[in-house]
Amino acid sequence: MKKVNFADKFSKFSDHWSPKVIAEMNDYQFKLVKIEGEFTWHNHGHTDEVFIVIEGSMMIEFKDKMVELNAGEMYVVPKGVMHKPHASEECKIMIVEPSGVINTGEADSDLTSENDVWI
């Protein structure tokens, strides 16, 4: 394993809502994602999902509240909880979750991206 530079990895892609794997630890993957605009309502029935904001700001909408995250902040969405991430301007984040997790969870969406794409 070599050290990972986030800025270098983010420079290798421009698409939004398409997680890119940068490392694995045990059965967990560390994924970088650029987000902008609205995502789809979804959940992950078998796992929690961690959002870590590297640059910018984002919101995670829930049925009963909204959580704002800024650079240097993180939030753990518990398994099974419906949520919808969004960002008014491009935001760079890291997601930590078990390998094999689909970005749209159990929702059928045109924003579902290919899984396990390494950069």
FIRORO-504185 format. One line per 8 residues: number of its first residue (from 1); for each residue x, y, z of C-alpha. Coordinates in steps of 0.2 Angstrom, whole numbers, plus 5000, padded with zeros to 4 digits. Example, Ala and Ser with C-alpha at 12.3 -4.5 7.8 and 13.67 -1.06 7.14 Angstrom:
! residues 2
1	5062/4978/5039 ~ 5068/4995/5036
***
This chain:
! residues 119
1	5000/5000/5000 ~ 5006/5017/4995 ~ 5001/5034/5003 ~ 4985/5041/4995 ~ 4984/5060/4991 ~ 4966/5065/4990 ~ 4970/5080/4978 ~ 4979/5069/4966
9	4965/5056/4966 ~ 4951/5069/4964 ~ 4960/5076/4949 ~ 4958/5059/4940 ~ 4939/5061/4938 ~ 4926/5074/4935 ~ 4909/5065/4935 ~ 4897/5067/4950
17	4889/5054/4961 ~ 4901/5041/4955 ~ 4911/5034/4969 ~ 4929/5029/4966 ~ 4938/5017/4977 ~ 4955/5023/4984 ~ 4959/5010/4997 ~ 4952/4995/5007
25	4954/4990/5025 ~ 4947/4973/5029 ~ 4930/4972/5021 ~ 4928/4991/5020 ~ 4931/5003/5006 ~ 4936/5021/5006 ~ 4928/5030/4991 ~ 4930/5048/4985
33	4915/5056/4977 ~ 4912/5073/4969 ~ 4894/5078/4972 ~ 4883/5092/4965 ~ 4864/5094/4964 ~ 4852/5082/4971 ~ 4854/5063/4974 ~ 4840/5051/4976
41	4831/5045/4992 ~ 4839/5029/4997 ~ 4845/5018/5011 ~ 4857/5004/5014 ~ 4848/4990/5023 ~ 4863/4981/5029 ~ 4876/4994/5034 ~ 4879/5011/5041
49	4887/5024/5029 ~ 4900/5037/5033 ~ 4901/5054/5024 ~ 4917/5064/5027 ~ 4918/5081/5018 ~ 4935/5085/5011 ~ 4931/5101/5002 ~ 4915/5111/5001
57	4899/5108/5010 ~ 4884/5097/5008 ~ 4867/5093/5016 ~ 4860/5076/5020 ~ 4841/5076/5021 ~ 4831/5064/5032 ~ 4812/5062/5033 ~ 4813/5073/5050
65	4828/5083/5049 ~ 4843/5090/5038 ~ 4861/5089/5043 ~ 4874/5101/5035 ~ 4892/5095/5033 ~ 4907/5107/5030 ~ 4925/5103/5026 ~ 4933/5093/5040
73	4916/5086/5046 ~ 4908/5069/5045 ~ 4892/5060/5049 ~ 4887/5042/5050 ~ 4870/5037/5043 ~ 4863/5022/5052 ~ 4859/5007/5042 ~ 4841/5007/5035
81	4838/5025/5037 ~ 4831/5034/5021 ~ 4842/5049/5016 ~ 4846/5061/5002 ~ 4862/5069/5000 ~ 4864/5085/4990 ~ 4876/5100/4987 ~ 4872/5117/4979
89	4890/5118/4973 ~ 4903/5104/4969 ~ 4908/5096/4985 ~ 4922/5083/4987 ~ 4918/5069/5000 ~ 4924/5052/5006 ~ 4913/5038/5009 ~ 4917/5023/5020
97	4907/5008/5018 ~ 4909/4989/5016 ~ 4914/4983/4999 ~ 4900/4979/4987 ~ 4888/4993/4993 ~ 4879/5001/4978 ~ 4878/5020/4979 ~ 4859/5021/4978
105	4856/5007/4990 ~ 4840/4998/4987 ~ 4833/5012/4976 ~ 4831/5010/4957 ~ 4839/5026/4950 ~ 4848/5032/4935 ~ 4861/5039/4947 ~ 4866/5021/4951
113	4885/5020/4947 ~ 4896/5005/4943 ~ 4903/4998/4959 ~ 4921/4994/4964 ~ 4929/5007/4952 ~ 4947/5010/4957 ~ 4957/5025/4954
***
